Amino acid sequence: MQAALASLEAQIREKLGSIRNPETGEFPTVVMRGDSLDNLHMHVEGSPELIELVRKRMGDDNDEELMPENETPEETPRVFLSYTSDDAALAERIATALQANGIETWWDKWCIAAGDSLRQKIDTGLGDCTHFLVLLTPQSVGKPWVNQEMDAGLVRKLSNKCSFLPVRHKLPPQDLPPLLSGMHAPEVSADEDIAQLINDIHGISRKPKLGPRPHAHAAEATTQTGYSAAANAVACYFVENSKYGRFGDPIIDVEPLAQETGLTIDDTKDALFELSAFFKDTKIHALVKASLFTEFDRHWKPWDPREDAQKLAADIMNNSDLPADSKAIAERYGWEPRRLNPAAHYLFERGLLVDYKVLGNPEFELHRIVGKADELRRFLKGRQ
């Protein structure tokens, strides 16, 4: 099985790793995790342009594992801005601010060109929006065109196809149209009003930060890691209790792990199954792999293995006097083995280091840190 997995990994690295962005010269970085075909995971790191090129070469537009590094898939909000030309200056301020803050904005001055069909362009903007934003002023509330667009926006809202966002400017709340009188319509004039509107569209809550849940103190990192609260509790336990940040450190059985995290046995088993790519065994024992620390250290430690790995890779390539011995490197950097190991494993996991794992060295994941010159060069080239 190990030989088959090694062969498969080599084929995948060769196939995907040779794809190159012709404009930037960037190569993708391939990460393989798992010790059997049942839990084998692969993802490819690189810029959005390179990931798109890899998708095209692979002929698969639906592979969720091909993702720009540090990016998570989420829908971009799309706003249709309804207003009257009397308020064009304020509408432009709002549209420009929305567009500059990650909100795709349909504004007629940008989206309707000479010779275009007004109805078709507006229909397209309305039909594609996730948020219908209407600027209500003393000038706009009586305009037939604005009211027709509001009708269309309300129909989409009632069909759960978009959110309806009325905002006021110099219009008293009592002068709102009857259908909108029950909606919150904030005043918009100052920059902080527009900033709050941007936060509302992005769903950024005004509430204070939610405190940790009982028995799962790592739950608040869910949105950062992409894993469940239970999985975060397990990952956090290993990050905070590992002495060296390497395989089998610490060693703990499932039942004691449940007690340490405050989870039930079933929740602990489900969390370990969710994190199976980071563990050797999850039936009775929870034998952690070094890859867990490369993935999760940045959430609960004051360092980021990704940044440390890039520094290490650059020094290997550029500093001929850099020692290969892991202990000597740690002393030069002023790092404990707990910090060096995740950085070194980050490079090793991506096929960038020679395998110098030895028995009898409890402190370091790799006895020597020796880079593969061509692979490291391509890795660094994509991160300049």
C-alpha positions in Angstrom: 0.0 0.0 0.0 2.8 2.4 0.9 4.6 1.7 -2.4 1.4 2.2 -4.3 0.7 5.5 -2.5 4.3 6.7 -3.1 3.9 5.9 -6.8 0.6 7.7 -7.1 2.0 10.7 -5.3 5.0 10.9 -7.6 2.7 10.7 -10.7 0.5 13.4 -9.4 3.4 15.7 -8.4 4.9 15.2 -11.9 1.7 15.8 -13.7 0.5 18.9 -11.8 3.9 20.3 -10.7 5.1 20.8 -14.3 2.2 23.2 -15.1 3.6 26.7 -15.3 2.1 30.2 -15.6 3.6 31.4 -18.8 3.4 35.1 -17.7 4.8 34.9 -14.2 6.8 31.6 -14.4 5.0 30.3 -11.2 4.7 26.6 -10.6 2.0 25.1 -8.4 2.8 23.4 -5.1 1.2 20.0 -4.6 0.3 18.7 -1.1 -0.6 15.1 -0.4 -1.9 13.8 2.9 -3.1 10.4 4.1 -1.7 7.0 4.5 -4.3 4.9 2.6 -6.6 5.3 -0.4 -9.5 5.8 2.0 -8.1 9.0 3.5 -5.8 10.3 0.8 -6.2 14.0 0.3 -4.6 16.3 -2.2 -4.7 20.1 -2.8 -2.8 22.4 -5.0 -1.5 25.8 -3.9 -0.8 28.8 -6.0 -2.1 32.1 -7.3 -5.7 32.3 -8.5 -4.4 32.6 -12.1 -2.2 29.5 -11.8 -5.0 27.5 -10.1 -7.3 28.4 -13.0 -4.6 27.2 -15.4 -4.3 23.9 -13.5 -8.1 23.4 -13.7 -8.1 23.9 -17.4 -5.2 21.5 -17.9 -6.9 18.9 -15.7 -10.2 19.4 -17.5 -12.1 19.7 -14.2 -13.9 22.9 -13.2 -15.5 21.4 -10.1 -12.4 20.3 -8.1 -12.8 22.1 -4.7 -9.4 21.0 -3.7 -7.8 23.3 -6.3 -7.7 26.6 -4.4 -5.6 29.7 -4.3 -3.4 29.6 -1.2 -4.9 31.3 1.9 -8.3 31.7 0.1 -11.5 30.1 1.0 -14.5 29.7 -1.4 -17.2 32.2 -0.7 -19.8 34.0 -2.9 -19.0 37.6 -3.8 -22.0 39.9 -2.9 -23.6 41.5 -5.9 -25.5 44.8 -5.4 -28.0 46.5 -7.7 -28.0 50.2 -6.9 -31.3 52.0 -7.6 -31.3 55.8 -7.4 -32.4 58.9 -9.2 -30.1 61.1 -11.3 -30.7 64.0 -8.9 -28.6 62.0 -6.3 -25.9 60.9 -8.7 -23.0 62.3 -6.6 -24.0 60.3 -3.5 -24.8 57.2 -5.6 -21.3 57.4 -7.1 -19.7 57.6 -3.6 -21.7 54.6 -2.4 -21.0 52.5 -5.6 -17.3 53.3 -5.5 -17.0 52.4 -1.8 -18.9 49.1 -2.3 -16.8 48.1 -5.4 -13.6 48.9 -3.5 -14.6 46.7 -0.6 -15.2 43.4 -2.4 -18.9 44.0 -3.4 -19.6 43.7 -7.1 -21.8 46.7 -7.8 -24.3 47.3 -10.7 -24.5 51.0 -11.2 -25.9 52.3 -14.5 -23.0 54.7 -15.1 -20.7 51.7 -15.2 -22.9 49.0 -16.7 -24.9 50.7 -19.4 -23.0 51.8 -22.5 -24.1 53.7 -25.6 -26.5 51.7 -27.7 -27.3 49.2 -25.0 -30.9 48.2 -24.3 -31.8 49.8 -21.0 -34.4 47.2 -20.1 -32.1 44.3 -20.9 -29.2 45.7 -18.9 -31.4 46.5 -15.9 -33.1 43.1 -16.1 -29.6 41.5 -16.1 -28.5 43.5 -13.1 -31.6 42.8 -11.1 -31.7 39.1 -12.0 -28.1 38.6 -10.9 -28.0 40.7 -7.6 -27.8 39.2 -4.1 -28.6 42.6 -2.6 -31.0 45.2 -3.9 -29.9 48.6 -2.6 -32.2 51.6 -3.1 -31.2 55.2 -2.2 -34.3 56.9 -0.9 -34.2 60.7 -0.9 -36.9 63.4 -1.2 -36.1 63.4 -4.9 -36.2 59.6 -5.5 -39.3 58.5 -3.6 -41.7 59.8 -6.2 -39.7 58.8 -9.3 -41.6 56.1 -11.4 -38.4 54.4 -12.5 -37.1 54.0 -9.0 -40.5 52.6 -7.9 -40.5 50.1 -10.7 -37.0 48.9 -9.7 -38.2 48.7 -6.1 -41.1 46.6 -7.2 -38.7 44.2 -8.9 -36.4 44.1 -5.9 -39.3 43.4 -3.5 -40.5 40.5 -5.7 -36.9 39.0 -5.6 -36.8 39.5 -1.8 -40.2 37.7 -1.4 -38.8 34.9 -3.5 -35.7 34.7 -1.3 -33.5 35.6 -4.2 -31.9 38.7 -2.7 -31.8 41.0 0.3 -33.6 44.3 0.1 -31.7 47.2 1.6 -33.4 50.7 1.7 -31.1 53.5 2.8 -32.2 57.1 3.4 -30.6 60.5 2.7 -32.3 63.6 4.1 -35.5 61.7 4.1 -37.4 61.5 7.5 -38.5 57.9 8.4 -42.1 59.0 8.4 -41.8 59.8 4.7 -40.9 56.3 3.7 -43.2 54.5 1.3 -45.8 52.4 3.3 -44.3 49.0 2.2 -40.9 50.1 3.5 -42.1 51.6 6.8 -41.5 48.3 8.7 -38.0 47.9 7.4 -34.8 49.3 8.9 -33.7 52.1 6.6 -30.5 53.7 8.0 -29.5 57.2 7.1 -26.5 57.3 4.8 -24.4 60.5 4.3 -21.1 60.3 6.1 -18.3 57.8 5.3 -18.9 55.8 8.5 -22.5 55.3 7.3 -21.3 53.8 4.1 -18.7 51.7 6.0 -21.5 50.2 8.1 -23.5 49.5 5.0 -20.5 47.6 3.6 -20.3 45.6 6.8 -24.0 44.8 6.7 -23.7 43.5 3.1 -20.7 41.3 4.1 -22.6 40.0 7.1 -20.2 41.4 9.6 -22.1 41.5 12.9 -22.3 44.5 15.2 -22.5 42.2 18.2 -19.4 41.7 20.4 -17.3 38.7 19.8 -19.0 35.4 20.8 -17.4 33.8 23.9 -16.1 30.3 23.7 -18.5 27.4 24.0 -18.2 25.2 27.1 -16.3 22.0 26.5 -15.0 23.2 23.1 -12.8 26.2 23.8 -11.4 26.3 20.3 -14.9 26.8 18.7 -14.3 30.4 17.9 -11.6 29.5 15.3 -14.1 27.6 13.1 -14.3 30.4 10.5 -10.5 30.6 10.4 -9.7 26.9 10.0 -12.7 25.7 8.0 -13.2 22.8 10.4 -16.0 22.1 12.9 -15.8 23.3 16.5 -15.2 19.8 17.7 -12.3 19.3 15.3 -10.9 22.7 16.4 -11.0 21.6 20.0 -9.0 18.4 19.1 -6.5 20.3 16.9 -6.0 23.0 19.5 -5.3 20.4 22.2 -2.5 18.9 20.1 -1.1 22.3 19.2 -1.0 23.5 22.8 0.3 20.2 24.3 2.9 19.1 21.8 6.5 19.5 23.0 8.2 19.2 19.6 5.5 19.5 17.0 6.2 16.1 15.3 4.7 12.7 14.9 3.1 11.1 17.9 3.6 14.2 20.1 1.7 13.9 22.3 0.4 10.3 22.4 -3.1 10.0 23.8 -6.0 7.6 23.5 -9.5 8.6 22.4 -11.2 8.5 25.8 -8.6 10.6 27.6 -8.7 13.0 24.6 -12.4 13.4 25.0 -11.9 14.2 28.7 -9.2 16.8 27.9 -11.3 18.6 25.3 -14.6 18.3 27.1 -16.2 16.5 24.2 -18.2 13.4 24.2 -16.6 10.2 23.0 -18.8 10.2 19.9 -17.9 13.9 19.1 -14.2 13.1 19.6 -14.4 10.2 17.2 -16.2 12.3 14.7 -13.7 15.1 15.1 -10.8 12.6 14.6 -12.5 11.2 11.5 -12.9 14.8 10.1 -9.1 15.3 10.8 -8.1 11.8 9.6 -5.6 13.2 7.2 -3.6 14.5 10.2 -3.6 11.2 12.2 -2.1 7.8 11.8 -4.8 6.0 13.8 -8.1 7.2 15.1 -9.8 4.0 16.3 -8.3 3.7 19.8 -5.2 5.9 19.7 -4.9 9.4 18.3 -1.5 9.3 16.7 -0.9 12.8 15.4 1.1 13.5 12.3 3.5 16.4 11.9 1.2 17.9 9.2 -1.3 18.9 11.9 1.1 21.4 13.3 2.0 22.8 9.8 -1.7 23.3 9.3 -3.0 24.6 12.7 0.0 26.2 14.5 -0.8 29.6 13.0 -4.2 29.6 14.8 -2.9 29.0 18.3 0.8 29.8 18.2 2.6 33.1 17.7 4.2 31.9 14.5 3.0 30.8 11.1 4.8 27.6 9.7 4.0 28.9 6.1 6.1 32.0 6.7 8.8 30.2 8.6 9.0 27.6 5.8 9.5 30.3 3.1 12.3 31.9 5.2 13.9 28.4 5.6 13.6 27.6 1.9 15.1 31.0 0.9 18.0 30.5 3.3 18.7 27.0 2.0 18.9 28.3 -1.6 20.7 31.6 -0.9 23.0 31.0 2.1 25.7 28.5 1.4 26.9 28.7 5.0 23.5 27.5 6.4 24.1 24.3 8.2 22.1 21.2 7.3 21.8 19.9 10.9 18.4 20.7 12.3 19.8 21.5 15.8 22.3 23.9 14.3 19.6 25.6 12.2 17.3 26.0 15.2 20.2 27.6 17.2 21.0 30.0 14.4 17.3 31.1 14.1 16.8 31.1 17.9 13.9 28.7 17.4 12.9 25.8 19.6 12.4 22.4 17.9 8.7 23.0 18.4 8.8 25.9 15.9 11.4 24.5 13.4 9.7 21.1 13.0 6.4 22.4 11.5 8.3 24.7 9.1 10.6 21.9 8.0 7.7 19.5 7.6 5.8 22.1 5.6 8.6 21.9 3.0 9.0 18.1 3.3 5.3 17.5 2.8 5.5 19.4 -0.5 8.3 17.3 -1.8 11.0 20.0 -1.4 13.4 18.3 1.1 15.4 15.1 1.1 14.1 12.5 3.5 16.4 12.6 6.5 14.0 11.1 9.1 15.8 8.9 11.5 15.0 7.0 14.7 16.3 7.9 18.0 16.0 11.7 17.6 13.1 12.8 19.7 13.5 16.5 19.2 13.5 17.0 15.4 11.2 15.6 12.7 14.2 15.7 10.2 17.7 15.0 11.4 19.1 17.1 8.5 17.3 19.7 6.4 18.6 19.4 2.8 16.6 20.9 0.0 15.9 19.7 -3.5 17.4 22.6 -5.5 15.0 22.5 -8.5 11.9 22.0 -6.5 12.8 24.7 -4.0 13.6 27.2 -6.8 10.2 26.6 -8.3 8.5 26.9 -4.9 10.2 30.2 -4.2 9.6 31.6 -7.6 5.8 31.3 -7.1 6.1 33.3 -3.8 8.1 36.3 -4.9 
